[in-house]
Structures are given as structure tokens and as C-alpha cells.
Amino acid sequence: MIASLLRKLNKGHHSVGIEITDEAIKLCEIREKRDRSLRIVNYAAAPLPAGAVKDGRIIEMETMQSTLKELLAVNKIGAKHVHFAIPSPTTMVRLLQLPDIPHHELKKLVQYEMKHNVHLAFEQPHYDFVRLGTSRNTADKTASPVPSAELETAAAATTAEPASSQSLADVLVAAAPLQVLETYNELFIKLKLIPDSFEIKAFAMIRLLEKTKTMLNGLHLIVDVNRTSSELTIIEDGVFRMTRTAEISFKSITEGAEGESREWLSAFASPEQTFDNAVEDLASELERLMNFYFYTLTASDRHFQSIIVTGDIEGMDKLLEGLRSNLRQPVVEPNWSGLNVTDAADGWSYSDYAVPLGLALRGKEG
């Protein structure tokens, strides 16, 4: 049975967060002590062979199993309870405004919406929902993660105007192909791991920021930057509003090239130029997403308080500097000192392992 996609954080003791992308596996093991302090017990990452995972779907199960098994063994990962971030390319997230009714009635309404009114790009969906609270404005539009090229038309496609003055609730619905979830579930069980939860990356990041006691009043944009894509999440007063993925590469332009091709590409663009171009592209995407949310979805008088950045690419300091020079909003890192960590593994980088750390902070469940 697939675990809940959106189950609330429970206080735990010993758990592992696992993030899998097309390029790598990353995990973080933590222990929460009785005094609520945290110990970063272990962390590890391993690259994946090309083609083992494609668009978040496991293609080569044996390769995945052997890679993860070796990663756990070599790094002596002892915890069996794991929390998994569903790869973003396989997920659909919608923020719907529905009547503010009891949970059992709301469940039936969500089922109806998913069957008749929400378009899914995959068959056999497994979905979960959570009520985020009473809507602050019945005129607000529905937010959804959409491809960059479709931002301008998304409001018309996803908005449902209220038919009456009935109080509305913001309801977050997350869905993923059941086959994808079952495949990952099979992977964990084969390695004698206990998958306590499957959840979207945005929730892991929000949990992490809450634990760091980062100030979340007002509008904020969370950005987790990886080599081939970045996860962008908007929150308002600490509550999820929307998420999307920006396909921006920070890989060297010569990576994977050989011989004359490498020499030609090196002459065409230096690594520094490639990096700077990626920073500018990311800044443009952030500006566009904030404008889309501010002017199209909310028509609010609230402005973005900050852009909170994490990531595992080389040159994070240079990235932060570049974003600050391209954007007018404050670009900051999470308040890492707010985490009550009494012991961290040698060489530990909070920013590199932000997603698996946020997952592990969910604790042991069940």
C-alpha cells in the first residue's frame, strides 16, 4: 500500500530522507533526541548511470537496487524507516478552492474534481489532499504548476469562479502515477527499507524552513537548485501556494563531449560564461513566476519578502551573488543556525542535502 503523499509531520526518533533524480541518489539520516535536538547521523550521495532513471521513472531496476544497496552499506546507514521525495517530473500538484465543508464531504468533492475537472497527463493516478485553511479571498484564482511557456494562459485554464458567497477552503491535491509509486515502493522493500511516506519536494522544503525557524511571514519563493533543474515553490505565511520545476542547466557546456567537440565547445563558451548565463536564466524564471503569481493569480497588495535559496551545485556563493545582482528581492539562505543540531557528520553541507534533510525531519511514523 502506498503511503500518504501529504501526511503531516510527526515527531520521530530515527529516519532517513531519500531524494532520487535522473542523475543521482541523495540521502540523509538523522536522529531526534528526547530533548528535541537533532543529530545528523550520516549523509551520502551516488551518481546514477545514464538511463537508469528517466524523467523520474525507474528504467533499470537492477542498477537502481545495486546502487542504493551499496550506498547504504558503504555509508553504514542504519535506519530502516525512509521518507521519499517523489521525482517532480512524475507529479501533479493543484491548489483548488472548494467549499469549506467537513472532511468526509470534502473527500467526495475532491474525488469528483479529480475524475471530471482536473486534467492529468498520466493514467491510474494515486492522489492525496490536505486542507490548507479557509481561503483569505474568495476571488483568488486557483494556482497550479505549469510549464514556463504556458504561464500567460494558465489562469484561464485553472480558474473556477465561486458560484455563491459560501466560504471556501484552499485544498492542495498531489497526484502521481500509481505505477511509478509502486515501482519505488518495490525498490525500498527489496532493500528491507520501510517506506513511511512519499511526498512532494515542496513539503520537504517547507518543513525544513519551519525547523530552521526561518521567518516565513508574508510571501516567499523557495528555490532548490540542482545541476539540471531547479524546484521553485511559493509560500504565503508559511503555507504552500504553488510549485513548478525550471529546467535550467548548470552543467558545463563541454560535459559529455570528447576530442574536437570538447575543444570547439571550450572555444565557443567558457565555463564562467555558461554559469553566468544559467544564473541570468534562473533569475528571469524567478521574476516571471513571481509576476505571474502576483498579478495573475492573486491581484494582492503583498510583495515577495525574500527568495530563499538552497542547492548542491558548485559555486553556490557565486549563484547567490548573481541572483542578488539580478533581482530586487532579498536573496537569502535558510537560517541554518535555527536547527537545534548538536552533532553533525564531518563535511556536512545543509544546502547540498536540503531536500533529504527536510524529508528525514518528518521522523519515524506509524
N, C-alpha and C positions, 0 to 999 in steps of 0.2 A: 504494500500500500504506500502510495506517495505521500510524504509528509506535507503539512500545510505550507503554502508559499508565503503566507503573511502572518504566521503565528507571532504573538507578542513576545518580547524578551522576558525570559525567566532568569532569575538568579541561579547561577550554576557554580560548579567547582572545577571541572577539568574538561576541556573540549578543544577541538581542532576546527579551524576555518579553512576551507579549500576553495581556491579560485582556479578555474581552468579556462584558458584561451586557446586560440588556434596555434599559438607559439609556445606556451609554457604552462606548467603546473606550479602554483604557489600555495604554500600552507603556513599556518601559524598555530602553535599550540600554547594555550595559556592555562594557568591555574588561578582560580579565585579563592583567596584565603578567607578564613572565618571573619577577619576584620574588614573584609571587602577590598583589601588591597590585591593587586594583580601581580602575577609573576609571568613574564614571557619565558616559558619553558624552552621553546625551540621554534625555529622557523627554517624553511628550506624552499628552494626553487629548482626546477629542472626544465631544460628546453625540451620541446617535443619535435620529433622528426616531421618534416614537411608532409602534410597529407594525413597525419594521424587523427587530427580534428579539423573539420572544415565547417566554417560558419557556425561554430558551436556544437556541431554534431559529431559524435564519435564515428570515425570511419574504420579505424584499425583497433579493435578491442584488445587484441593480444598485446599490441605495442603499448596501449594506454595502461593495461594492467601491469605489465612488467616495469614500466617507467615509474608508476606510482608506488608499486611494491618496493622497488629499490630505493626510492626517495624516502619512504617511511622507515625502511630498515637501516640505511646508512646514517640517517639523522636521529635514529632511536626515538621515533615518535611513539609515545606510549599510549596516549588517549585513544579510545575507540569511538567515542561519540563525535560525529563530524557534522558541520553545517556547511552547505554548499551554495555557492553563488551560481544561479542558472546563467549560462552564457547569454549575453544580451541579444545576439542575433536571433536567438530562438524564442524570445519573449515578446509578449504584447502587454502593454500597460495602458489602462484607461482610467481617467478620473471623471466619474459620472455624477451628475446632480440628480438625485432621486428623492421621492417623498420621504420625509423623516418619520418612518414607521418602525414598529417593533422588528427585532432581528429575524424572526421566523417568516414574517411577511416580506421583509426586505430580501431575504434569500430567494423567495419565489420570484420577486420582481427582477432581481439580478439574473436569474436563470432565463427569464423571458427576454431580457435585453440581450443576453449573450446569444440566444437562439435566433432572434428576429432582427435586432437592430445594430449589433456590433459585428463589423466585418472582420474575419480572421483570415490570415494568409496561410493557415495550416489546418489540417483535419484532426479530428479526435483531440480537442483541447482539454487540458486539465486546468481548472481555474479556481481562484480563491478570491475573496473580497474582504475588505475591512472598512468600517465606517470611520471616517476621519473626524467627523464632527458636523454640527449644524452649519450650513453654508452661511458665510457672512454677508452674502449679497445674492439674492435670487436672480439677479440679472447677469451674474457671472457666466462665462462660457465654459464648456467642457474642454479640459486640456488633454492632450494625447501626445505621445512621442511620434513624430513624423519625420520622414526624410527631409533633408535640407531643402531640396528643390520644391517641396510641397508646402513650405511654411505659409506662403501667402494665401493658399486656398484652404488650409486646414480648418479654420474657424467655421466656414460654411458647411464643411463636411461632417463636423463633430458636434455641432451645437444643437441643443434641443431647448427651445424657449419654454419656460414654465407656463402651463395652461391655466393656472389659478394662483391664488395667493398662499397656497399651502406651504408650510415650512419645508425646506429642502435640506438634504444632507449630502455632503461630499463623500462619495463612495469610491474607494480605489479598488479596481479589479485588475488582477495579474493573471495572465494565461500563458501556457507553453504547451507544445505538442506532448501528449501523453507518452508517445514512443520515445522521445528524447529523454524525458524524466525517468522512464523505466530502464533505459539503457545505462544512465548514470547510476541509478539505484542498484542495478545488477553489478556494475563495476565495484561499488563500495562493498556490497555483500560478499562478492568473491574474495575480497581482501579482509574479510571479517571485521569490517567497519560498520558502525551503527549510524545510519543517516537520520539524524534528528530533525533536520529541516532542509528544505530547498527554498531559497528566497532570491528576490531581485537584488542587484548590487546596490541600488539606491538606498534600500533599507539598511544594508550593512554600513553604508557611509553615514547615514543619519544617526544610527546607533553609536558609531564611533565618535561623532561630534558631540553627542549628548554626554558620553562618558568622559570626554576631554573637557567638558564644561565650557566649550566654545560658545560665545554669545550668539544666539540664533534669533533674537527678536528682529522682526522686520523681514524683508526679502533678501535671500542669499542664493548664490549659484555655487554648487559644489562641482568641482572638476577633478576627475581622476584620470591622469594622463599615462597612457602606455605607448609602446613604440609604434603601433599600427592604428590605434583608435583611442578616443577619449570618451569617458562616461560623463555626461552633463546632467545635473539634477537641480531643479529649482525647489526650494522650500520656503515657506512663509510662516513665520513664528514657530519654526521647528517642525512644521507639518508639510509632508510631501505635496507637491503641486504637479510636477511633470518631470519626465526624464527622456533623454534621447542619446544616441551614440553618434559622435562625429568621427568620420573615417579620415583622420589626418595622420600621415606617417612621419615619424621622427627617425626612421631608419636612414642610414647613409645611402646616397644615390648609387654608390658603387657596390653595395651589399648584394652578393649573389652573382656579380659579374666576374668574368675572368679575362685574362690576357689583354688583347687590344681593346675589348669593350670596356674593361676597367680603366685603362689609360685614357680612352676617349671621354668617358664619363667624368673622370677626375679633372680633365682639362675643361670640361663643359661647366661644372659647378663644384665648388669646394664644399667640404663637409660643413663649414661655418655658414656658407650661404644657404645650403639646404636646410640647416637647423633654423636659421633666421626666417626663412620663408615659411617653414612649418609653424613657427611662433605667430607670425602675422596671420596665417590662415586660421589658426586656432582662435586668435583674438577676434577676427572677423566673425567666426561662427558664434562666439560667446555674445558679441554685440548684437548679432542678428537674432539669437534666441531670446535675449533679454528684451529687445524691442518687440518681438513677436508676442511674448508673454505680457508685456506692459501695455501695449497699445491695442492688441487684437483680442486677447483673452480676458483681460480684467478691466481695462479702462480705469485703473486705480490711480490714486494720487500718491502711492507709495513707490519709492525708488529703491533700487538694489543697494543694500548696505555694504556688501562685500562679495568678492569672488574667492572661495576657499579652495586651495589647490593642493592635491597630493599627486604622487606618481612615482614610477620606477625607472624613468629614462635617465640616461647620463646627461648631466648639465641642468639639474633642476634649478640651481641658483640662477643660471642664465635664462631659463624659461621664465622664472618669476620676474626677473628684471625686465625681460622683453614684454611680458604681459602688462606690467606696470607702466611701461612707456607707451603702450598702445591703447590702454583702457583708462577711462576716467574714474571707475570704481576702485576702491581699495582692493588690492590683491594680497591675500594673506595665507598663511599656513594654519592648520588647526592648532589649538592651544595644547600641545603635547604635554606640557607640564601639569595640565589638569588631570591627566591619567594618574591614578594612585598606584604607580608601578614601583614595587620595592626591589625587584630584581629583573634584569633584562639580559638576554643572551648577548654574548660578545659580538660586536659588529652589527648589532640590531639597528635597522632603519625603519622608523614608524611610517614614513612616507612610502617606502617601497612596498610595504605589506599592509597598506591601509584597508583594502577590501577583506583579505583573510583575517585580519585582526578584528575588524568590525563584525565579521561572522562569528569568530570564536567568542566574542563578548556576549553572545547570546546564551552561552552556558549550557550545562547539561540539562536536557529536558526529558519529560516523561516520567 
